[in-house]
Amino acid sequence: MTENLFGKSRRKLTMLYSLVMIIFLAVLIFAMHQSMEWSIRSEQARELWDTADNVAEAQKYLNQHPELVIDDTVAYKSTNDRLFFYVFDDDGRLLNFARASFRIEPFILDVMNQWNSGEGEVAVVTKPRENGHKTKIMMTMQKIEQPGMTPQTVYVGKDVTALYNGMEKATTIMAGLGLLALIVATIVGHILSGKAMVPLKAAYEKQRQFAADASHELRTPLAVVMASADLLQNDPSIKSPFLKQVIEDVRDEVKKMTKLVGDLLVVARSDNKALKLKPSKFDFGAVVAQTARLMAPLAEQKKITLVADRLPKAVIHADEQKIRQLVLILVDNAVKYTPEGGTVTVEFRKAEKGKVSLAVADTGIGISPEDQEKVFDRFYRVDKARSREMGGNGLGLAIAQEIVNLHHGDIRIESELGKGTTFIVTLKTKVKGKTKPLNMI
């Protein structure tokens, strides 16, 4: 039990640490990718704007000196074959150009014909290629207006495919390095969480051992106090009603303490794996009905209808004493948390072959979804005020779950606030090493 508890805690810590690292690395890689893209886009946009200004100035000069030919203006044409420009007048005639690659020029012309961005805005367009890759083009546009002349438009663009491919490769490398770092960090975190659990585990072991020792040591004095209280209660010389009430109160408190000590001892034995099954063949239905009847006086006192009869015969192989304890815990829990005039029903439900299913349902206060996950935890009480009033110590359902686990069964809860709760226990009809099947009549 202890190993499972700390093993689960260690795994939860490792998973939480890994989740935090995953989120951190994802945000970091995304931020770096966006930063690189912004850097590339801003720098390339600046180059395009500078080129557009140069081309516009050169075109204005050509407009003022029509005697010059285009070849005379080679000085302002870029030697970078990835950078290109086209100058058109309002009639769509091409006046000047430094053409793009033949591979992408038709696509560039289509983009210019369908241009819908404003002057000075930079657009990135993508052209799919036959090999599955994509070509990325960054373009901008600038107007040329001179007195007495037809307005002209300059389109400047650049093939930035290599830059974006490099950025994607860098992002992929960062993602790979991040994954590697995550794996290393998870392993280191798992090791460190294990080391952090060592002192906690030692403290827990000391606490568990103390509970076990204290439970053993308290049983004898409690038995002596109970025997003394019984003697005083039967002493005819005590006539005072006050003293009789005091003796009765002492007996009640000793009973509560004895039950708490017994529960603690069961828990301690469970932690030490000292709880052993003593399987025998018995009628599960008869045991359930008989055990439920023990709660009839309390149910009648609270005017609760307890339905636990007409249960079918079910011969199973299990530890009869522990099964009685399990049923008593569930029925006692149902009666305690059912208001006056309510109903507690104990019945069998349909189960898979080789199994038997017992349901204990009440019309009590119900349990909220967030509390349903914790009701089997030790010392956990849904309604602490009502539990103190009724004498609960928060160990009953934890012990019930332990008994079910010892029989390799299953216990689950169905509940809704204000409408009641149902505990469903499913047990195998034979324990390990037994082969006789279930007989239900």
N, C-alpha and C positions, 0 to 999 in steps of 0.2 A: 504494500500500500504506500509506504513512504517513498520507495523508489519510483513508483508510478507518479506520485504527486510531484516530486521534484523533477522527474523526467519531463512531465507535461509542462511544468513552469519553465524549465530550461528551453524546451522547444518553442513555447510561446514567446519568450524573450528573444530568441534567435529570429523567429518569424517577424516579430515587431521591428527588430533592428534591421532586418533585411528589407522590410517594407519601407522603412524610413530612408534607407540607402537607395532603394530603387526610385523612390519619388525624387530624392535629392539629385541623383545622377540624371534622371529624365529631364528635370527642370534645367540642370546645368547644361546638358547637351543641347536642349532646345534653345536655351539662351545663347550659347556659343554659335549655334547654326544661324540663328536670327542675326546675331552680331556680325558674323562673316558675310551674310547676304547683304546686310545694310552697308557694310564697308565696301563690298564689291560694287553694289548698285550706286552708292554715292560717288565713288571715285570714277567709275565709268560714266556716270551722268555728267560729272564735271568735265571730263574729257570731251564728251559729245557737245556740251554747251560751248566749250572753247572752240571746238572745230566748227560748229554752226556759226559762231561769230566770225571766225576767219573766212569761212566760205561766203558768208553774207557780205563782208567787206570787200572780198575779192570780186564777187559778182557785181556789186555796186560800181567798182572800178571798171569792170568790163562793160557795164551799161553806159558809162560815161565815155568810154573809148571803144566804140564799135569797130574801129579799124583793127583792133587786136584780134588774134585768133586764140582758140582755146589752148593750143599747145604752148602759147606764151605764158600761161598761168600755171605751169607745172609746179612752180615753186611752192604753191600753197596746198598742193595735193599730197596727202600722206603717203609715205612709203610703206605703211602698214596695210597689207592687203586685206586685213579683217575690217578696216575702217573704210566706209564708203559714204558718198553723198550724191544727191540728185537735185537739180534745180529746175523747176517748172514754172511756166507763166500761168496766168489764169485760164488760158485756152487749152492747157494741158500739154503744151509743147515743151520738149526737153531742151533746156538751154545750156546746161553744163552738167558734168558728172565725173565722179571717180567711182566706177562701177564696182558692184559687189561681185563675189564669186559667181561663176556661171551656174554652180550647183544651187545657189539660193536666190539668184536674182529674180526669177519669176515669182517666187514667194514674196520677195521684198516689194515688187511692183504691185502685187495684190494688196499688200498691207497699206501702201501709200494711197491706192485708190479708195480704200475703205477707212482711211484715217479718221478717227473721231475724237482724238485727244486734243486738248488745247495747246496753244503756242507755248513752247518751253517745257511742256510736260514730257516726262520720259516714260516710255512704255516698253515692256518686255514681252515679246511674242515668241511662241514656240512652234517649230515646224517638225512634225514627225518624219522620220527617215525610214527607208525600206528595211534597214537592218535592225529596226526596233529602237534605235537610239533617237534622241531629239536634238534639234539645233535651236539654240536660243539667240534671239536677236534683240538688241537694245536700240531703240530709235527715239529721236526727238524731231521737232519741226519748228521752223522760224520763218516769219514773214519778212519780205523785203519790199519796202514802199519808198519810192522816190518821186519827187514832183514831176509831173508830166509824163510819167512812165507807167506801164501796166504793172500791177502788183505781181510779185513773184513769191514762190515758196521754196524754201530749202529743207530737204529731208536729210538728216545725218544719222547714220546707224553704225553699229559695230557687231560683229559676230563674237558673242561672249560665251560660246559653248564651252570652250576649254576652261574658262574661269569657273563656271557653274559646275562642270564635271569635277574640277579639282576640289571645289567646296563640298560636293557630295561625297567624294572619296575621303576627304578629311573628316567629315561627319561620321562616315562609316567606321573609320579608324578609331575615332573618339568613342563611338558606341561599343566597339570591340574591346578597347582598353577599359571602358567603364564596366562592361560585363565582367572582364577579368578582375578588375578591382572589387566588384561586388562579390564575386565568388571568394576572393581572398578575405574580404572584410567579413563575410558571413562565417567562414571557417574560424577566423580569429575571434569573432563575436561569440560563436558557439563555445570555443575553448574558454574565453574569459567569463562567459555566463556560468559555465561549469565551475570555474574557480570561485566565482561569487556565491555559488550555491553551497559551497563547502561549509562556511560558518553557519549559514542558515540551517543546513541539514543537521549540523551538530547540535545547534540550539533546539531544533525540533525533536531530535532524538532524546535529548535530556528532558524536554517537556513531556514527551510521550512516556518515557521511563518513569518520570515522577508521577504521572497520572496512573500508570499501572501499579506502582508501588503503593501510592496513597490509597488506591482502591482496595488493594489487598489488606492494607493495615487498618482501614476504616471498617471493614466488614465485622470484625470481632467486637470492637467497642459499640458499634451500632446494634449488634445482636444483644449485647449485654444491656444496653439502655432500653431496648424494646422489651426484653424479658422483665426488667425491673418495672417498666411502666405497666406491663400486664399484671404483675403481682400487686402493684399499688391499686390498679383498677379493680381487682378482685378482693381487695382488703376490706372486710366488712366494718372495720373500725373507722374508716374514712367516711364521714357523714356530710361534710361540707360540700355543697354544690359547686362552690368556687374551686376547691381543690380537685374535685372530680373533673371539672372542665379543663383545668390546667393539665391534668394527667392525660385527658383525651387529646388536647392540643399537642402535647409532647409525642404521643403515639403517632398522630398524623404527620408531624414534621419528621419523625424518625422513618416513617414509611416512605416519605418523599426522598429523604437522604439515601435510604437503602436502594430505592429504584435508581437514583442518579449514580450511585456507586456501582450498581450492577451494570448500568449502561456504559459507564466509563470503562469498566473491566472488559466488557464485550468489545469496545472500540480498541482498547489496548491490545487485546488478544488478536484482533483483526490486523492491527499494524504489525504485530509480531508473527503474523501468519500462523497463529496457534489455534485459530478456530478450525476445528475438524468436523467433518460430517459423520454422522452415525446413521447411515441409511437403513431403512426398514420398509417393509410392505405395509401400507395402511390405506384406509378409505379417506381420500382427500375431502370428499363432500361431507362426511360425518365429522371430521376434525374441524372443518371450517364452521359448520353449523354449531358444534359444541362450543368452540372458542367464542363465536359471536354471541352466544347466549350469556356469556360472562358479562357482557356489556349491557344486558337487558335492564338491570336495575338503574344504571345511570341514565339509559335512554328513557325509561319510564319516569324518572325523576324530572327530566327535562321535557316530558310529554312529546318525545320523538318516537316515530314509528320505525321499529327496526325489523326489516324483512330479511330473514336469513334461513328460511325453511324451504323444503321441497328441492333441495339441491340433489342432483343426480349422483349416484355412486361413482366414484372415480378412484380406482386402485392404482396407486403410484408407488415408486420407490424413492424416498427422500428422507431427510432428517425430520422426524415427526415433531420433536421438541422445538426446533427452529422454525418449522412451518407454523406451529401454534403461535410462537412469538411474533412472526410476521403478520399473521391474520389479526392478532390482538392489537398490534401497533396500528394497522390500517383502520380497523373498526373503531378503536379508541379515538384516533385522530378525526374520523368522520363525525362521531357523536359529539366530540368537544366543540367542533367548529360549525355545528348545525344549530340554528336557533330553535326555540321552542315551537312545537307544532310541525317541525320538518320531518323528513324521511331519510333513512339510511338503508340502502339496498345492497345486499351481498348476493352475487349470482355468478354462475359460470357463463362464459361466452364462447362462441365458436372459435376453435383454434386449429392450427395445422395438425396433420397426422403426427402422432408421437408427442404431442404437447397438450397442456391443459391451461385454460385461461380463466383467471378469477378477477372479477370487477367489484370494487367497493365504491358505490356512488352515494353522494349526499346532496342535499338541497341547501347547503350552507352558503357561506359568504363568498366562496370562489377565490381563485388565485389569479393575480394579474400575470400577463405573459412574461414580464421581466422577472417576477418572483418565481415563476415555474422553473426557470433554469437553476435556481439556487435552493429549492426546497429540500434537496437531498444532501446539501452541505451540512457539516456538523455545526451544531449550535445556532443554525440559522432559523429564525422564526419570522413568518410573514407578518403577523400582527403581534408585536412584542408585548403590548399592553394586555391583550386578551390571553396571550400565552402565559404571562406571569400570573394572571388571575386564575388560570386553569391549571397551573403547575407544570407547564411544559418546560423542557430543558433544551429542546432543539436537537436531540440525538435520536429520536424515534425513527424518523424517515431515513436517516443515515444508516442506522442499524438494519432497517428493512431492506435497503438497497444492498447492503453487505450480505445479508442472508440470501437474497435473490442471486447475487453474483456468485456466491459459493455453490449454488445449484446450477450455475451456468444458464440462468434464466434472464428475463427482461422485465423491467418495471417502467411504466410510463404514466404520464398524467394528462388528463383532458379536463380543462377547467375554463370557466368564464365568470367574471366578476358578477356577483349577485345572483348567479344561477346554479351554483354548486360545483363540485369537483368529483372526478372519477379517477381512482387509481386502478390501473390494469396490470396484473402480474401474470406473466406467461412462463410456465415451468415445463421442463422436459419431464416426461413420464417415467424416466429412469435416469439414475445418476451413472457416472462413468464406471464401466465395468459390469453394469447390470444389463440384462437383455430382455427381461420380462416386459411385455407391452402393457399399455393402459387398457383397462376394462371399464367401460362406462355403461351403466344400465339406466 
